[in-house]
């Protein structure tokens, strides 16, 4: 039987790998093992996602933890090489664009192990973003590339990646969303945060936004201004919380409700019911488009242009005037309705697994 290893490390990876792991289990065509690098290790960033997504505990835990990008990537590579020697997989599946994705792609390429990248082809064309570097390398080294939106196919073609290896299959994050949205509706988070009317939801964690004190100060100013129009729920990523402590920033405003990192179902519920989402996340731009919730992306670019073309997303940078104008439009109900991008139908993992079986399954 074919032997497949799935590699995950950080929060968004868990959401993307869960439906693939389930589909491999359902079709029972391969022996599947899950490797967790330990890039994210807090229960609130990791365990809660496994529990809520119904993913089996990782078969292999590398426990690399936090470090600078190069050290973290190198530690993962070093430990993964031993795993590959022990396990001898026929195929490795990587998802997304985090350092664990990059590390696994390098190890597989150097050991001649077949590699499939899920969420291939996305490009922000901004190599100051660590994720852009990870995406470019992972795609260049992959044998099979599974793409979420048409821009990804165009990008791969321009980079000379052979078209017979790239497949437009839809979005596994949407598979997880559709599998869990009903369950998410009953989490009780809205009540427990005492939200009894419209609210905004904001998440910020990109290094360009939080590691730069000037940009972070601008974001806090934007947050204060938006909160004078509508209460803002603000779950804090560990990186963001750490920087706030370092910069001595405090949020003493009853209209800003900051929380620890939330679980998958709580966050899905909050996002689905919110009036507007302000974010610098990648995945949240996609999830809001599927839910039909207006999204303002506090970045200068997006690697997910379909969410702007077809979805509910707008790129607003850190331009306070523009953001407040957008919030005003959203509050008065004059925002684009958006439509769900092609193939974001909850069946991406089925297409991925079928393609793997057709290509490599015996
Ligand atoms: C990583 C990904 C990013 C993704 C994000 C989702 C890379 C380059 N970045 O960023 O693409 O959007 O995950 O959350 O891989 N920390 C904890 N507990 C944890 C994990 C991290 O406290 O469980 C703290 C540590 O102080 C660490 C910091 O968060 O230094 C950053 O963690 P790291 O894994 O380096 O990157 P993220 O910012 O989480």
Boltz pocket constraint, residues with backbone or C-beta under 6 A from the ligand:
constraints:
  - pocket:
      binder: B
      contacts: [[A, 10], [A, 11], [A, 12], [A, 39], [A, 40], [A, 41], [A, 42], [A, 45], [A, 65], [A, 66], [A, 67], [A, 97], [A, 98], [A, 99], [A, 100], [A, 130], [A, 131], [A, 205], [A, 237], [A, 238], [A, 239], [A, 242], [A, 282]]
      max_distance: 6.0
